[in-house]
Amino acid sequence: MVSRFVAVLFASVLFACGPVEEPLPSEAEMESHMQIMAEEFVSAWNAGDAGALATQFHPEGRRLNSDVQEVWFGRQEIEDGFTMMLAADNPYGGSTLSAEVSSTKALAPGLFISSGEWQLIDATGEQLRLGFFANTVVIEDGKAYLMQESAGEYTPPN
């Protein structure tokens, strides 16, 4: 009888101490994070602030873009890349970015994907580029970071 009690007690303690599964991010949580991230990203781009753009990324984040051959890994490489892109002698220097998030989808606890469209207007007011993004976002300590930004360009049909 005592051994059965000990076994039941042990099993109860074992299961009570097991890991608690975190819930997936809610639609409202993802939308809130993406609204903040999009506003901060667009603001930083339009200010030409490569450092502020880099802080949008997780320390181990990466950036893939259709017009850059290499993948930028980590905040320093990402900041260096944005510094180059936003320089006055680069076609993107002085450009204005706008972006619209069209969807989000939870992937795992603290992880989701977001997609949408973006547009760049050059310093003269002409459309420079138009494209799409599909970004993987991680939530850590209540803050969302880009784990991977993937952006590409397209030409809309007439």
GIJOHU-V843027 format. One record per backbone hydrogen bond with DSSP energy under -0.5 kcal/mol. NH is the residue of the N-H (numbers start at 1). CO is the residue of the C=O. E is the energy in kcal/mol with one decimal. If there is no record, write none. Layout:
NH	CO	E
NH	CO	E
This chain:
5	1	-2.1
6	2	-2.6
7	3	-2.2
8	4	-2.5
9	5	-2.8
10	6	-2.8
11	7	-2.5
12	8	-2.4
13	9	-2.5
14	10	-2.8
15	11	-2.4
16	12	-2.1
17	13	-1.7
18	15	-0.7
21	19	-0.6
25	108	-0.5
30	26	-2.7
31	27	-2.7
32	28	-2.3
33	29	-2.5
34	30	-2.7
35	31	-2.3
36	32	-2.1
37	33	-2.9
38	34	-2.9
39	35	-2.2
40	36	-2.6
41	37	-2.9
42	38	-2.7
43	39	-2.3
44	40	-2.5
45	41	-2.7
46	42	-2.8
47	43	-1.4
48	45	-1.6
49	44	-2.7
50	48	-1.1
53	49	-1.9
54	50	-2.3
55	51	-1.7
56	53	-1.3
57	54	-1.7
58	146	-2.8
61	58	-2.9
62	147	-1.5
63	72	-2.0
64	149	-3.3
66	151	-1.5
68	65	-1.6
72	63	-2.0
73	71	-0.6
74	61	-3.4
75	59	-0.8
77	73	-0.6
78	74	-2.2
79	75	-3.1
80	76	-2.7
81	77	-2.3
82	78	-2.5
83	79	-2.6
84	80	-2.0
85	81	-2.5
86	82	-2.7
87	84	-0.9
90	87	-2.0
93	87	-0.5
93	90	-1.8
95	92	-2.3
96	121	-2.8
98	119	-2.1
100	117	-2.8
102	115	-2.9
103	115	-1.9
105	113	-2.4
107	108	-0.5
107	111	-2.6
108	111	-1.8
111	108	-2.4
112	137	-2.5
113	105	-2.5
114	135	-2.6
115	103	-2.6
116	133	-1.7
117	100	-2.1
118	131	-2.0
119	98	-2.4
120	129	-2.9
121	96	-2.6
122	126	-3.2
125	122	-2.0
128	120	-3.1
129	120	-1.4
131	118	-2.5
132	152	-2.0
133	116	-2.2
134	150	-2.3
135	114	-3.1
136	148	-2.4
137	112	-3.6
137	135	-0.5
138	145	-2.5
139	110	-2.7
140	138	-0.6
140	143	-2.9
143	140	-2.1
145	138	-2.6
146	56	-3.0
147	136	-2.9
147	145	-0.6
148	136	-1.8
149	62	-2.2
150	148	-0.6
151	64	-1.8
152	132	-2.2
154	130	-2.5
156	154	-0.6
